[in-house]
Amino acid sequence: MASGQRWSREELLVAFRLYCHTPFGKLHQRNPAIIDLARLLSRTPSALAMKACNFASFDPVHRERNVKGLANVSAGDRAVWEEFILQPDQIAIEAEMALAQFAMDQRDEVVEPFHVPEGPSEVVRTIQQRRLQSFFRKAVLASYEYRCALTGLTVQPLLNASHIVPWSVKESRRADPSNGILLNALHDRAFDRGLITFDESNQVVVSTRLRTKAACTFQAITLLDFEGAPLARPHRFAPDPEAMAYHRTHVFLTD
């Protein structure tokens, strides 16, 4: 085990990925996923769980709830967090690749050192986008603890990680979980198409385009009646108010 040894940047990235993708209540040494990941890093499960929990010290949502990280937060922990806030897509890709590197090393395979690809290759772009989508979805799912932020639905196949500022608009926020909300498939589509949005208090606003005389009962129950409903507060990475303002101004459909 690597007890007492400094954490490498690659290890910190894997621990940060663990923090992003694991509900806070499951960040403990008895979690089988943490046990397996610790073995991959040659760390103890308790050390890995504590390192992942350290990142809670920087998360505003946890500070609001008086949930504190551990006292031994390192400069490396802070550096990874601050880099993620500035360049979430870059750090998300590096974290995914760091985990892949450890997995490959465990199988005693030779792999080239990782460099974030910058070339125009369509294959590279496709792989990169898949990694970003995977990181983003897992982070948003964990932030809302696998519950739709509007209805509380917990059927995972019916839950979507919705981008607030659309994927196509701002590349730098594609993996940013504060640019995301966990919604069920219907409300995700309505949000994506600008038929609903959220006001400054994070309450639902329904577009007047849904208020037609032809509105059926289902439409009224599932959409119109949600006017004013509150968005659940996530356990980390709260929705960015600036992103919400963008959605209200540029995506939401008005008269």
MIDOSE-1310 file (N, C-alpha, C; in nm, 2 decimals, decimal comma, always signed):
residues 255
masg	+0,08/-0,12/+0,00/+0,00/+0,00/+0,00/+0,09/+0,12/+0,00; +0,03/+0,23/-0,05/+0,11/+0,36/-0,07/+0,09/+0,45/+0,05; +0,06/+0,39/+0,17/+0,04/+0,47/+0,29/+0,16/+0,56/+0,32; +0,13/+0,69/+0,35/+0,23/+0,78/+0,39/+0,29/+0,85/+0,27
qrws	+0,27/+0,80/+0,15/+0,33/+0,86/+0,03/+0,24/+0,97/-0,02; +0,30/+1,08/-0,08/+0,23/+1,19/-0,13/+0,14/+1,14/-0,25; +0,02/+1,20/-0,26/-0,07/+1,16/-0,37/-0,02/+1,23/-0,50; -0,01/+1,15/-0,60/+0,03/+1,20/-0,73/-0,09/+1,28/-0,79
reel	-0,07/+1,36/-0,89/-0,18/+1,43/-0,96/-0,28/+1,33/-1,01; -0,23/+1,22/-1,07/-0,32/+1,13/-1,13/-0,41/+1,06/-1,03; -0,35/+1,03/-0,91/-0,43/+0,98/-0,80/-0,54/+1,08/-0,75; -0,50/+1,21/-0,74/-0,59/+1,31/-0,70/-0,71/+1,32/-0,80
lvaf	-0,67/+1,31/-0,93/-0,78/+1,32/-1,03/-0,88/+1,21/-1,02; -0,83/+1,09/-0,99/-0,92/+0,97/-0,97/-1,00/+0,99/-0,84; -0,94/+1,04/-0,74/-1,02/+1,07/-0,61/-1,12/+1,18/-0,64; -1,09/+1,28/-0,71/-1,19/+1,38/-0,75/-1,30/+1,32/-0,83
rlyc	-1,27/+1,24/-0,92/-1,37/+1,17/-1,00/-1,47/+1,09/-0,91; -1,41/+1,02/-0,81/-1,48/+0,95/-0,72/-1,58/+1,04/-0,64; -1,53/+1,15/-0,60/-1,61/+1,25/-0,53/-1,73/+1,29/-0,61; -1,70/+1,32/-0,74/-1,81/+1,37/-0,83/-1,91/+1,27/-0,86
htpf	-1,87/+1,14/-0,86/-1,96/+1,04/-0,91/-2,03/+0,95/-0,80; -2,00/+0,98/-0,68/-2,05/+0,90/-0,57/-2,14/+0,98/-0,47; -2,26/+0,94/-0,45/-2,34/+1,01/-0,35/-2,26/+1,03/-0,22; -2,27/+1,14/-0,15/-2,19/+1,17/-0,04/-2,20/+1,06/+0,07
gklh	-2,32/+1,01/+0,09/-2,34/+0,91/+0,20/-2,27/+0,78/+0,17; -2,22/+0,76/+0,05/-2,15/+0,64/+0,01/-2,00/+0,65/+0,00; -1,95/+0,77/+0,04/-1,81/+0,79/+0,04/-1,75/+0,74/+0,17; -1,74/+0,61/+0,18/-1,69/+0,55/+0,30/-1,61/+0,42/+0,26
qrnp	-1,53/+0,38/+0,35/-1,43/+0,27/+0,32/-1,50/+0,14/+0,30; -1,63/+0,12/+0,34/-1,69/-0,01/+0,32/-1,76/-0,02/+0,19; -1,77/+0,09/+0,11/-1,83/+0,09/-0,02/-1,74/-0,01/-0,11; -1,81/-0,11/-0,17/-1,73/-0,21/-0,25/-1,66/-0,14/-0,37
aiid	-1,72/-0,04/-0,43/-1,66/+0,04/-0,54/-1,53/+0,11/-0,49; -1,54/+0,16/-0,37/-1,42/+0,23/-0,32/-1,31/+0,13/-0,28; -1,35/+0,02/-0,23/-1,25/-0,09/-0,20/-1,18/-0,13/-0,33; -1,25/-0,15/-0,44/-1,19/-0,19/-0,57/-1,10/-0,08/-0,62
larl	-1,15/+0,04/-0,62/-1,07/+0,15/-0,67/-0,94/+0,17/-0,59; -0,95/+0,16/-0,46/-0,84/+0,17/-0,37/-0,73/+0,07/-0,41; -0,78/-0,05/-0,43/-0,68/-0,16/-0,47/-0,61/-0,12/-0,60; -0,68/-0,06/-0,69/-0,63/-0,02/-0,82/-0,52/+0,09/-0,80
lsrt	-0,53/+0,17/-0,70/-0,44/+0,28/-0,67/-0,33/+0,24/-0,57; -0,34/+0,12/-0,52/-0,25/+0,07/-0,41/-0,26/+0,16/-0,29; -0,39/+0,20/-0,26/-0,42/+0,28/-0,14/-0,51/+0,20/-0,05; -0,53/+0,24/+0,07/-0,63/+0,18/+0,16/-0,77/+0,24/+0,12
psal	-0,88/+0,16/+0,14/-1,01/+0,22/+0,12/-1,04/+0,34/+0,21; -0,99/+0,34/+0,33/-1,01/+0,46/+0,42/-0,94/+0,58/+0,37; -0,82/+0,56/+0,32/-0,74/+0,68/+0,27/-0,81/+0,74/+0,14; -0,85/+0,65/+0,06/-0,92/+0,70/-0,07/-1,05/+0,77/-0,03
amka	-1,13/+0,71/+0,06/-1,26/+0,77/+0,09/-1,23/+0,91/+0,16; -1,13/+0,92/+0,24/-1,10/+1,05/+0,31/-1,05/+1,15/+0,21; -0,97/+1,11/+0,11/-0,92/+1,20/+0,01/-1,04/+1,25/-0,07; -1,13/+1,16/-0,11/-1,25/+1,21/-0,19/-1,33/+1,30/-0,11
cnfa	-1,35/+1,28/+0,02/-1,43/+1,36/+0,11/-1,37/+1,50/+0,12; -1,24/+1,51/+0,11/-1,17/+1,64/+0,12/-1,23/+1,74/+0,03; -1,27/+1,70/-0,09/-1,32/+1,80/-0,19/-1,45/+1,86/-0,14; -1,52/+1,80/-0,05/-1,64/+1,87/+0,01/-1,61/+2,00/+0,07
sfdp	-1,48/+2,02/+0,12/-1,44/+2,14/+0,18/-1,46/+2,26/+0,09; -1,45/+2,23/-0,04/-1,45/+2,34/-0,13/-1,58/+2,37/-0,20; -1,68/+2,27/-0,18/-1,81/+2,28/-0,24/-1,90/+2,37/-0,17; -1,95/+2,48/-0,23/-2,04/+2,57/-0,16/-2,16/+2,51/-0,10
vhre	-2,22/+2,40/-0,17/-2,34/+2,34/-0,12/-2,31/+2,27/+0,02; -2,20/+2,21/+0,03/-2,16/+2,15/+0,16/-2,13/+2,25/+0,27; -2,07/+2,36/+0,23/-2,05/+2,47/+0,32/-2,18/+2,53/+0,38; -2,28/+2,54/+0,29/-2,41/+2,59/+0,33/-2,47/+2,50/+0,43
rnvk	-2,45/+2,37/+0,42/-2,51/+2,27/+0,50/-2,42/+2,23/+0,62; -2,31/+2,31/+0,64/-2,22/+2,28/+0,75/-2,16/+2,14/+0,74; -2,15/+2,09/+0,62/-2,08/+1,96/+0,60/-1,93/+1,99/+0,57; -1,84/+1,95/+0,66/-1,70/+1,99/+0,64/-1,62/+1,88/+0,59
glan	-1,52/+1,91/+0,51/-1,42/+1,81/+0,47/-1,33/+1,78/+0,58; -1,22/+1,71/+0,56/-1,13/+1,68/+0,66/-1,03/+1,79/+0,68; -0,96/+1,78/+0,79/-0,87/+1,89/+0,82/-0,74/+1,89/+0,74; -0,70/+1,77/+0,68/-0,58/+1,76/+0,61/-0,59/+1,78/+0,46
vsag	-0,67/+1,88/+0,42/-0,69/+1,91/+0,28/-0,55/+1,96/+0,23; -0,51/+1,91/+0,12/-0,38/+1,95/+0,07/-0,38/+2,06/-0,04; -0,27/+2,11/-0,07/-0,26/+2,21/-0,18/-0,30/+2,14/-0,31; -0,26/+2,02/-0,32/-0,30/+1,94/-0,45/-0,45/+1,93/-0,46
drav	-0,52/+1,90/-0,35/-0,66/+1,89/-0,35/-0,72/+2,02/-0,40; -0,68/+2,13/-0,34/-0,73/+2,27/-0,38/-0,70/+2,30/-0,53; -0,58/+2,26/-0,57/-0,54/+2,29/-0,71/-0,64/+2,22/-0,81; -0,66/+2,09/-0,78/-0,75/+2,01/-0,87/-0,89/+2,08/-0,87
weef	-0,94/+2,11/-0,75/-1,08/+2,18/-0,75/-1,08/+2,31/-0,83; -0,98/+2,39/-0,80/-0,98/+2,52/-0,87/-0,96/+2,51/-1,02; -0,88/+2,41/-1,07/-0,87/+2,39/-1,21/-1,00/+2,34/-1,27; -1,08/+2,26/-1,19/-1,20/+2,21/-1,24/-1,30/+2,32/-1,26
ilqp	-1,31/+2,41/-1,16/-1,40/+2,53/-1,17/-1,37/+2,61/-1,29; -1,24/+2,63/-1,33/-1,20/+2,71/-1,44/-1,21/+2,63/-1,57; -1,18/+2,50/-1,57/-1,18/+2,42/-1,69/-1,24/+2,28/-1,67; -1,37/+2,28/-1,65/-1,43/+2,15/-1,61/-1,41/+2,04/-1,71
dqia	-1,42/+2,07/-1,84/-1,40/+1,97/-1,95/-1,26/+1,91/-1,95; -1,16/+2,00/-1,93/-1,02/+1,95/-1,93/-1,00/+1,86/-1,82; -1,04/+1,89/-1,70/-1,02/+1,81/-1,58/-1,10/+1,68/-1,59; -1,22/+1,69/-1,64/-1,30/+1,57/-1,66/-1,23/+1,47/-1,75
ieae	-1,18/+1,52/-1,86/-1,11/+1,43/-1,95/-0,98/+1,37/-1,88; -0,91/+1,45/-1,81/-0,79/+1,40/-1,75/-0,82/+1,30/-1,64; -0,93/+1,32/-1,57/-0,97/+1,23/-1,46/-1,01/+1,09/-1,52; -1,08/+1,10/-1,63/-1,12/+0,97/-1,70/-1,00/+0,90/-1,75
mala	-0,91/+0,97/-1,81/-0,79/+0,91/-1,86/-0,69/+0,86/-1,75; -0,69/+0,93/-1,64/-0,61/+0,88/-1,53/-0,66/+0,75/-1,47; -0,79/+0,74/-1,46/-0,85/+0,61/-1,42/-0,81/+0,50/-1,52; -0,83/+0,53/-1,65/-0,80/+0,43/-1,75/-0,65/+0,39/-1,74
qfam	-0,56/+0,48/-1,71/-0,42/+0,45/-1,70/-0,39/+0,35/-1,59; -0,45/+0,38/-1,47/-0,43/+0,29/-1,36/-0,49/+0,15/-1,39; -0,60/+0,14/-1,46/-0,66/+0,01/-1,49/-0,57/-0,06/-1,59; -0,51/+0,01/-1,68/-0,42/-0,05/-1,78/-0,29/-0,10/-1,71
dqrd	-0,24/-0,02/-1,62/-0,12/-0,05/-1,55/-0,14/-0,18/-1,46; -0,26/-0,19/-1,41/-0,29/-0,31/-1,33/-0,29/-0,44/-1,41; -0,31/-0,42/-1,54/-0,31/-0,54/-1,63/-0,17/-0,56/-1,69; -0,07/-0,47/-1,64/+0,07/-0,48/-1,69/+0,08/-0,46/-1,84
evve	-0,01/-0,37/-1,89/+0,00/-0,34/-2,03/+0,08/-0,21/-2,04; +0,15/-0,19/-2,15/+0,22/-0,07/-2,18/+0,13/+0,03/-2,25; +0,12/+0,15/-2,19/+0,04/+0,26/-2,25/+0,13/+0,38/-2,26; +0,10/+0,46/-2,36/+0,17/+0,59/-2,37/+0,12/+0,69/-2,27
pfhv	+0,21/+0,78/-2,22/+0,17/+0,89/-2,13/+0,05/+0,96/-2,19; -0,04/+1,01/-2,10/-0,16/+1,08/-2,15/-0,13/+1,22/-2,18; -0,18/+1,27/-2,29/-0,18/+1,41/-2,33/-0,32/+1,44/-2,38; -0,38/+1,55/-2,34/-0,51/+1,58/-2,39/-0,50/+1,61/-2,54
pegp	-0,57/+1,54/-2,62/-0,56/+1,55/-2,76/-0,61/+1,69/-2,81; -0,54/+1,75/-2,91/-0,58/+1,88/-2,96/-0,60/+1,87/-3,11; -0,57/+1,76/-3,17/-0,59/+1,75/-3,32/-0,73/+1,75/-3,36; -0,75/+1,76/-3,50/-0,88/+1,78/-3,55/-0,95/+1,64/-3,58
sevv	-0,89/+1,53/-3,54/-0,94/+1,40/-3,58/-1,08/+1,38/-3,53; -1,17/+1,34/-3,61/-1,31/+1,31/-3,58/-1,32/+1,20/-3,47; -1,23/+1,10/-3,49/-1,23/+0,99/-3,39/-1,20/+1,04/-3,25; -1,10/+1,13/-3,24/-1,05/+1,18/-3,12/-1,17/+1,27/-3,05
rtiq	-1,23/+1,35/-3,14/-1,34/+1,43/-3,09/-1,46/+1,34/-3,03; -1,49/+1,23/-3,11/-1,60/+1,15/-3,06/-1,57/+1,08/-2,93; -1,44/+1,03/-2,91/-1,41/+0,97/-2,79/-1,41/+1,07/-2,67; -1,36/+1,19/-2,70/-1,35/+1,29/-2,60/-1,50/+1,33/-2,56
qrrl	-1,59/+1,35/-2,65/-1,72/+1,38/-2,62/-1,79/+1,28/-2,54; -1,77/+1,15/-2,57/-1,83/+1,04/-2,49/-1,78/+1,05/-2,35; -1,65/+1,08/-2,33/-1,59/+1,08/-2,20/-1,66/+1,20/-2,12; -1,67/+1,31/-2,19/-1,74/+1,43/-2,12/-1,88/+1,40/-2,09
qsff	-1,95/+1,34/-2,18/-2,09/+1,30/-2,15/-2,11/+1,21/-2,03; -2,02/+1,11/-2,03/-2,02/+1,01/-1,92/-1,99/+1,08/-1,79; -1,88/+1,16/-1,78/-1,85/+1,23/-1,66/-1,96/+1,32/-1,61; -2,02/+1,40/-1,70/-2,13/+1,49/-1,67/-2,25/+1,41/-1,61
rkav	-2,29/+1,31/-1,68/-2,41/+1,24/-1,64/-2,39/+1,18/-1,50; -2,28/+1,11/-1,48/-2,25/+1,05/-1,35/-2,24/+1,15/-1,24; -2,18/+1,27/-1,27/-2,17/+1,37/-1,17/-2,31/+1,43/-1,13; -2,39/+1,45/-1,23/-2,52/+1,51/-1,20/-2,61/+1,41/-1,13
lasy	-2,61/+1,28/-1,17/-2,68/+1,18/-1,10/-2,64/+1,17/-0,95; -2,51/+1,18/-0,92/-2,47/+1,17/-0,79/-2,51/+1,29/-0,71; -2,50/+1,41/-0,77/-2,53/+1,54/-0,71/-2,68/+1,53/-0,66; -2,77/+1,48/-0,73/-2,91/+1,47/-0,70/-2,95/+1,34/-0,63
eyrc	-2,84/+1,25/-0,61/-2,86/+1,12/-0,55/-2,97/+1,04/-0,62; -2,96/+1,05/-0,75/-3,04/+0,96/-0,84/-3,19/+0,99/-0,83; -3,23/+1,12/-0,80/-3,37/+1,16/-0,79/-3,39/+1,28/-0,88; -3,50/+1,27/-0,96/-3,54/+1,38/-1,04/-3,55/+1,51/-0,95
altg	-3,49/+1,62/-0,99/-3,50/+1,74/-0,91/-3,63/+1,80/-0,90; -3,72/+1,76/-0,99/-3,86/+1,82/-0,99/-3,96/+1,73/-0,94; -3,95/+1,60/-0,96/-4,06/+1,51/-0,92/-4,02/+1,41/-0,82; -3,89/+1,39/-0,80/-3,84/+1,29/-0,71/-3,83/+1,15/-0,77
ltvq	-3,86/+1,13/-0,89/-3,86/+1,00/-0,96/-3,72/+0,94/-0,95; -3,71/+0,81/-0,92/-3,58/+0,74/-0,90/-3,56/+0,63/-1,00; -3,64/+0,62/-1,10/-3,62/+0,52/-1,21/-3,51/+0,57/-1,30; -3,39/+0,51/-1,28/-3,27/+0,57/-1,34/-3,28/+0,57/-1,50
plln	-3,34/+0,47/-1,56/-3,34/+0,48/-1,71/-3,43/+0,60/-1,76; -3,51/+0,65/-1,67/-3,60/+0,77/-1,71/-3,54/+0,90/-1,66; -3,42/+0,90/-1,61/-3,36/+1,02/-1,57/-3,25/+1,07/-1,66; -3,25/+1,20/-1,69/-3,15/+1,26/-1,78/-3,08/+1,37/-1,71
ashi	-2,95/+1,38/-1,74/-2,87/+1,50/-1,69/-2,88/+1,61/-1,79; -2,96/+1,71/-1,76/-2,99/+1,82/-1,85/-2,89/+1,93/-1,84; -2,84/+1,97/-1,96/-2,75/+2,09/-1,96/-2,84/+2,21/-1,95; -2,80/+2,31/-1,87/-2,87/+2,43/-1,86/-2,83/+2,52/-1,98
vpws	-2,70/+2,56/-1,99/-2,65/+2,62/-2,11/-2,63/+2,50/-2,21; -2,70/+2,50/-2,32/-2,69/+2,38/-2,41/-2,55/+2,33/-2,45; -2,53/+2,21/-2,47/-2,41/+2,14/-2,51/-2,34/+2,21/-2,63; -2,43/+2,25/-2,72/-2,38/+2,31/-2,85/-2,33/+2,46/-2,83
vkes	-2,37/+2,52/-2,72/-2,35/+2,66/-2,70/-2,21/+2,70/-2,64; -2,17/+2,62/-2,54/-2,05/+2,66/-2,47/-1,97/+2,53/-2,44; -1,87/+2,50/-2,52/-1,79/+2,38/-2,50/-1,73/+2,37/-2,36; -1,69/+2,48/-2,31/-1,61/+2,47/-2,18/-1,70/+2,43/-2,06
rrad	-1,83/+2,42/-2,08/-1,92/+2,38/-1,97/-1,99/+2,25/-1,99; -1,94/+2,17/-2,09/-2,01/+2,04/-2,12/-2,00/+1,94/-2,01; -1,89/+1,95/-1,93/-1,87/+1,85/-1,82/-1,89/+1,91/-1,69; -1,94/+2,04/-1,68/-1,96/+2,11/-1,56/-2,09/+2,07/-1,49
psng	-2,09/+2,00/-1,38/-2,21/+1,96/-1,32/-2,30/+2,08/-1,26; -2,23/+2,20/-1,24/-2,31/+2,31/-1,20/-2,39/+2,37/-1,32; -2,36/+2,32/-1,44/-2,44/+2,35/-1,56/-2,54/+2,24/-1,59; -2,58/+2,17/-1,48/-2,67/+2,05/-1,50/-2,78/+2,04/-1,40
illn	-2,89/+1,98/-1,44/-3,00/+1,95/-1,35/-3,04/+1,80/-1,38; -3,08/+1,72/-1,28/-3,13/+1,59/-1,31/-3,28/+1,60/-1,32; -3,33/+1,56/-1,44/-3,48/+1,57/-1,46/-3,52/+1,44/-1,53; -3,65/+1,41/-1,51/-3,71/+1,29/-1,58/-3,72/+1,33/-1,73
alhd	-3,74/+1,22/-1,81/-3,73/+1,24/-1,95/-3,82/+1,34/-2,01; -3,94/+1,35/-1,96/-4,04/+1,44/-2,01/-4,00/+1,59/-1,98; -3,97/+1,61/-1,85/-3,93/+1,75/-1,81/-3,79/+1,79/-1,87; -3,71/+1,69/-1,89/-3,58/+1,72/-1,96/-3,60/+1,77/-2,10
rafd	-3,69/+1,71/-2,17/-3,72/+1,75/-2,31/-3,79/+1,89/-2,31; -3,88/+1,91/-2,21/-3,95/+2,04/-2,21/-3,85/+2,15/-2,17; -3,75/+2,12/-2,09/-3,65/+2,22/-2,05/-3,56/+2,24/-2,17; -3,52/+2,14/-2,23/-3,43/+2,15/-2,35/-3,49/+2,23/-2,46
rgli	-3,62/+2,21/-2,48/-3,69/+2,28/-2,59/-3,75/+2,42/-2,55; -3,72/+2,46/-2,42/-3,76/+2,59/-2,38/-3,90/+2,60/-2,34; -3,97/+2,49/-2,31/-4,11/+2,50/-2,27/-4,13/+2,52/-2,12; -4,02/+2,49/-2,05/-4,02/+2,53/-1,91/-3,88/+2,59/-1,88
tfde	-3,88/+2,66/-1,77/-3,75/+2,71/-1,72/-3,76/+2,73/-1,57; -3,66/+2,79/-1,51/-3,67/+2,82/-1,36/-3,64/+2,96/-1,33; -3,71/+3,02/-1,24/-3,69/+3,16/-1,21/-3,57/+3,18/-1,12; -3,55/+3,30/-1,07/-3,43/+3,32/-0,98/-3,44/+3,25/-0,85
snqv	-3,56/+3,21/-0,81/-3,58/+3,13/-0,69/-3,58/+2,98/-0,72; -3,55/+2,94/-0,84/-3,54/+2,80/-0,89/-3,68/+2,74/-0,88; -3,78/+2,81/-0,92/-3,92/+2,76/-0,93/-3,96/+2,75/-1,08; -4,04/+2,66/-1,11/-4,08/+2,63/-1,25/-4,16/+2,75/-1,31
vvst	-4,12/+2,78/-1,43/-4,20/+2,88/-1,51/-4,24/+2,80/-1,64; -4,37/+2,80/-1,67/-4,42/+2,73/-1,78/-4,44/+2,83/-1,90; -4,40/+2,79/-2,02/-4,41/+2,88/-2,13/-4,56/+2,89/-2,17; -4,60/+3,01/-2,21/-4,74/+3,03/-2,25/-4,77/+2,95/-2,38
rlrt	-4,67/+2,90/-2,45/-4,70/+2,81/-2,56/-4,76/+2,68/-2,52; -4,75/+2,64/-2,40/-4,82/+2,52/-2,35/-4,96/+2,55/-2,30; -5,00/+2,67/-2,29/-5,13/+2,71/-2,24/-5,23/+2,73/-2,35; -5,26/+2,62/-2,41/-5,36/+2,62/-2,53/-5,49/+2,56/-2,49
kaac	-5,59/+2,60/-2,56/-5,73/+2,54/-2,53/-5,73/+2,39/-2,56; -5,63/+2,35/-2,65/-5,63/+2,21/-2,68/-5,55/+2,12/-2,58; -5,50/+2,18/-2,47/-5,42/+2,11/-2,37/-5,51/+2,00/-2,31; -5,45/+1,88/-2,32/-5,52/+1,76/-2,26/-5,50/+1,75/-2,11
tfqa	-5,56/+1,66/-2,05/-5,55/+1,64/-1,90/-5,40/+1,60/-1,87; -5,35/+1,51/-1,95/-5,21/+1,47/-1,92/-5,11/+1,59/-1,93; -5,13/+1,68/-2,03/-5,05/+1,80/-2,04/-5,06/+1,89/-1,92; -5,19/+1,90/-1,87/-5,21/+1,99/-1,75/-5,14/+1,93/-1,63
itll	-5,16/+1,80/-1,61/-5,10/+1,74/-1,49/-4,95/+1,74/-1,49; -4,89/+1,70/-1,60/-4,75/+1,68/-1,61/-4,67/+1,81/-1,64; -4,73/+1,91/-1,69/-4,66/+2,03/-1,72/-4,72/+2,16/-1,66; -4,84/+2,19/-1,70/-4,90/+2,31/-1,65/-4,91/+2,32/-1,50
dfeg	-4,95/+2,21/-1,44/-4,96/+2,21/-1,29/-4,83/+2,22/-1,22; -4,72/+2,22/-1,29/-4,59/+2,23/-1,22/-4,55/+2,38/-1,21; -4,62/+2,47/-1,26/-4,59/+2,61/-1,25/-4,57/+2,65/-1,10; -4,45/+2,70/-1,07/-4,42/+2,74/-0,93/-4,36/+2,63/-0,85
apla	-4,35/+2,51/-0,90/-4,29/+2,40/-0,82/-4,14/+2,43/-0,80; -4,09/+2,40/-0,68/-3,95/+2,42/-0,65/-3,86/+2,31/-0,71; -3,74/+2,35/-0,74/-3,63/+2,26/-0,79/-3,56/+2,21/-0,66; -3,54/+2,08/-0,65/-3,47/+2,03/-0,53/-3,33/+2,07/-0,53
rphr	-3,28/+2,10/-0,41/-3,14/+2,14/-0,40/-3,05/+2,02/-0,41; -2,95/+2,02/-0,49/-2,86/+1,90/-0,50/-2,77/+1,90/-0,38; -2,70/+1,78/-0,36/-2,61/+1,77/-0,25/-2,47/+1,82/-0,28; -2,45/+1,86/-0,40/-2,32/+1,92/-0,44/-2,35/+1,99/-0,58
fapd	-2,26/+2,08/-0,62/-2,27/+2,14/-0,75/-2,41/+2,20/-0,78; -2,44/+2,30/-0,70/-2,57/+2,36/-0,72/-2,58/+2,43/-0,86; -2,70/+2,44/-0,92/-2,71/+2,50/-1,05/-2,66/+2,65/-1,05; -2,58/+2,68/-1,15/-2,52/+2,81/-1,16/-2,62/+2,91/-1,19
peam	-2,64/+3,02/-1,11/-2,74/+3,12/-1,14/-2,72/+3,19/-1,28; -2,60/+3,20/-1,32/-2,57/+3,27/-1,45/-2,62/+3,17/-1,56; -2,60/+3,05/-1,55/-2,64/+2,95/-1,65/-2,80/+2,95/-1,65; -2,86/+2,96/-1,54/-3,01/+2,96/-1,53/-3,06/+3,09/-1,60
ayhr	-2,99/+3,20/-1,58/-3,03/+3,33/-1,64/-3,01/+3,32/-1,80; -2,91/+3,25/-1,84/-2,89/+3,23/-1,99/-3,01/+3,15/-2,04; -3,05/+3,04/-1,97/-3,16/+2,96/-2,02/-3,29/+3,04/-2,03; -3,31/+3,12/-1,93/-3,44/+3,20/-1,93/-3,44/+3,30/-2,05
thvf	-3,32/+3,36/-2,08/-3,31/+3,46/-2,18/-3,30/+3,40/-2,32; -3,23/+3,29/-2,34/-3,19/+3,25/-2,47/-3,26/+3,12/-2,51; -3,31/+3,04/-2,42/-3,37/+2,91/-2,45/-3,52/+2,91/-2,43; -3,56/+2,97/-2,32/-3,71/+2,96/-2,28/-3,79/+3,04/-2,39
ltd	-3,90/+2,98/-2,43/-3,99/+3,03/-2,53/-4,10/+3,12/-2,47; -4,10/+3,24/-2,51/-4,20/+3,34/-2,47/-4,28/+3,38/-2,59; -4,38/+3,47/-2,57/-4,46/+3,52/-2,68/-4,38/+3,60/-2,77
